[in-house]
Amino acid sequence: MIVWINGAFGSGKTTLVDNLRRRLPSALVFDPEDAGQVLRRIVDVPTGNFQDLPLWRRQVAELALGLVTEYERPLLVPMTLIDPRYTAEIFDTFDRAGVTLHHFFLRVPPEELERRIDQRTVAPGDPERDAAAKRWCRAMIAPCTAAVATLPARTIHLDGLLPQQRLTDAVLNHLHELPSP
């Protein structure tokens, strides 16, 4: 089973996955951004977005699939994925393999996303890189907001303004794995 947590930068994907991991201790966590950073060190990324690299999409799909099938544990994936072609390319790999995918999208108003992005530090000790990362994240707010209309029909939309405990419970309830208190 793959649990893909999607949403704009600053929507709370990583925090939600951290909370899910505490409640699902057998789960593995895979951040596809790590694959993107590896590729950035090896090849040019002409658009600046490693998701535009076909190799990134193949590697993400195959590594996620491999983690689930090899280790037979749930996989938690925090990753913004808004291009419908790329979403289909990755998710179709899971479907063809018969792996269950639960896709959640955290909806957060743009002004709250901006506030969250401005409050976090992306590159400690490197103000230029930190500012560039924040600019990128802010520039992606509109495309992420617009992408809601193109997400797969099976996407579960969650209110990203809910307290983290309630978001975690909502995901676990959907997965039918909410532990007894």
Buried (B, 14 or more C-beta within 10 A) or exposed (E): BBBBBBBBBBBBBBBBBBBBBEBBEEBBBBBBBEBBEEBBEEEEBEEEBBBEBEEBBBBBBEBBBEBBEEEEBBBBBBBBBBBEEBBEBBBEBBEEBEBEBBBBBBBBEBEBBBEBBEEEEBEEEEEEEBEEBBEBBBEBBEEBBEBBEEBEEEBEBBEBBBEBEEBBBBBBEBBEBBEEE
